[in-house]
């Protein structure tokens, strides 16, 4: 999980913790005739409940932390109201690594907005692999906002 915090004096952004995913990626594939765990995805493709290799941020967890440090801003209103908590984002990483259909599944609405805004600038990810080929995959990513 990622912890996104603010210190009292001066207000600065601090990211703590280790790269972690809430759940395995869910791959989308066009050939689901042999897989009984397939389900329809929002765009009409078939979705699997797991993949051989999950999609990942280019450069790994340290690069993901650097990205968050640069793009994630703890909302001033949330700081004033002392709002803390976890935002769980879900998004799809396409076969070409592009990220779309980003949604906040949980968390305070102010914190959700901040997390969603940061994802607008995400670079292409490394796509998931299923049966030796690149596939679309769902990702769930928790981001913890904490006032220090």
matplotlib code that plots the C-alpha trace (Angstrom):
import matplotlib.pyplot as plt

x = [0.0, 1.1, 0.8, 0.4, 0.9, 1.3, 3.5, 2.1, 5.0, 5.6, 3.0, 4.9, 4.0, 5.5, 5.0, 5.7, 5.4, 6.0, 4.4, 1.5, -1.6, -5.0, -5.8, -4.3, -4.9, -7.8, -7.0, -9.3, -9.0, -10.9, -10.7, -12.6, -14.4, -12.3, -12.3, -15.3, -14.1, -14.6, -17.0, -17.9, -15.8, -17.2, -16.0, -17.5, -14.3, -14.1, -12.4, -10.5, -10.0, -6.2, -3.3, 0.1, 2.0, 0.3, 0.7, 3.2, 4.4, 7.5, 10.5, 8.8, 7.7, 10.4, 9.3, 5.7, 6.5, 8.4, 5.4, 3.1, 5.4, 5.3, 1.6, -0.4, -1.5, -3.2, -6.2, -6.0, -9.6, -8.9, -5.9, -8.0, -10.8, -8.2, -9.5, -7.5, -8.1, -7.5, -8.6, -8.8, -8.4, -9.4, -8.3, -7.6, -4.1, -4.5, -2.3, -0.3, 0.1, -2.3, -4.4, -8.1, -11.5, -9.9, -12.4, -12.3, -13.9, -13.7, -12.5, -13.5, -14.6, -11.9, -9.2, -10.7, -10.5, -6.8, -6.0, -8.0, -6.3, -2.8, -3.7, -4.5, -0.7, 0.3, 2.7, 2.0, 2.3, 3.8, 0.8, -0.2, 0.7, -1.7, -0.7, 2.4, 0.6, -0.1, -3.6, -5.8, -5.8, -7.7, -5.6, -6.7, -4.4, -4.8, -3.4, -3.4, -3.7, -2.4, -1.8, 1.4]
y = [0.0, 3.6, 6.0, 9.6, 11.9, 15.5, 16.8, 19.5, 22.1, 22.9, 21.1, 18.7, 15.6, 12.3, 8.9, 5.9, 2.1, -0.6, -1.2, -3.6, -4.5, -5.4, -8.2, -9.9, -8.5, -9.6, -10.1, -9.4, -11.8, -12.4, -16.2, -17.3, -20.4, -22.8, -20.7, -21.0, -18.0, -15.5, -12.6, -9.6, -6.5, -2.9, -2.7, -6.0, -8.1, -11.1, -10.8, -13.5, -13.6, -14.0, -13.8, -15.4, -12.1, -9.0, -5.6, -3.3, 0.3, 0.8, 0.9, -1.0, 0.1, 2.8, 4.5, 4.3, 6.0, 8.7, 9.2, 9.5, 12.0, 14.2, 13.9, 13.2, 16.2, 16.0, 18.3, 21.4, 21.0, 17.4, 18.6, 21.3, 18.8, 16.2, 13.7, 10.5, 7.1, 4.7, 5.2, 2.1, 2.8, 0.3, 0.8, -1.2, -1.5, -2.2, -4.4, -1.4, -0.3, 2.6, 3.2, 3.9, 3.4, 4.7, 4.6, 5.1, 2.2, 3.5, 6.3, 9.9, 11.8, 14.6, 11.9, 10.1, 13.2, 13.7, 10.0, 10.2, 13.4, 11.9, 9.0, 11.3, 11.8, 8.1, 6.9, 3.6, 0.6, -2.8, -4.9, -8.2, -11.5, -14.5, -17.7, -15.9, -12.9, -9.4, -8.9, -6.2, -6.4, -4.8, -3.4, -2.4, 0.0, 1.2, 4.6, 5.5, 9.2, 9.9, 13.1, 12.9]
z = [0.0, -0.5, 2.4, 1.4, 4.4, 5.4, 8.2, 10.5, 10.1, 7.2, 5.2, 2.9, 1.1, 2.3, 0.7, 2.8, 2.5, -0.1, -3.5, -3.0, -4.9, -3.3, -5.6, -8.6, -12.0, -14.0, -17.7, -20.6, -23.5, -26.7, -26.5, -23.5, -24.8, -22.7, -19.5, -17.2, -15.1, -17.9, -17.5, -19.6, -19.2, -19.6, -23.2, -24.3, -24.1, -21.9, -18.6, -16.7, -13.0, -13.1, -15.5, -15.7, -15.2, -13.9, -15.5, -13.7, -13.6, -15.7, -13.4, -10.6, -7.2, -6.7, -10.0, -8.9, -5.6, -7.5, -9.8, -6.8, -5.1, -8.2, -9.1, -6.0, -4.0, -0.6, -0.9, 1.4, 2.4, 3.5, 5.5, 7.2, 8.0, 9.1, 6.6, 6.3, 4.8, 1.9, -1.6, -3.8, -7.5, -10.2, -13.8, -16.9, -18.4, -22.2, -24.3, -25.3, -21.7, -21.8, -18.7, -18.9, -17.1, -13.9, -11.0, -7.3, -5.6, -2.0, 0.1, 1.0, -2.0, -1.5, -1.4, -4.3, -6.5, -5.6, -6.5, -9.8, -10.7, -10.3, -12.5, -15.5, -15.9, -15.6, -18.3, -20.2, -18.0, -18.8, -19.9, -18.3, -20.0, -20.3, -22.2, -23.6, -25.1, -23.9, -22.6, -21.0, -17.2, -14.3, -11.5, -8.0, -6.3, -2.7, -1.8, 1.9, 2.8, 6.3, 8.3, 10.3]

ax = plt.figure().add_subplot(projection="3d")
ax.plot(x, y, z, "-o")
ax.set_aspect("equal")
plt.show()
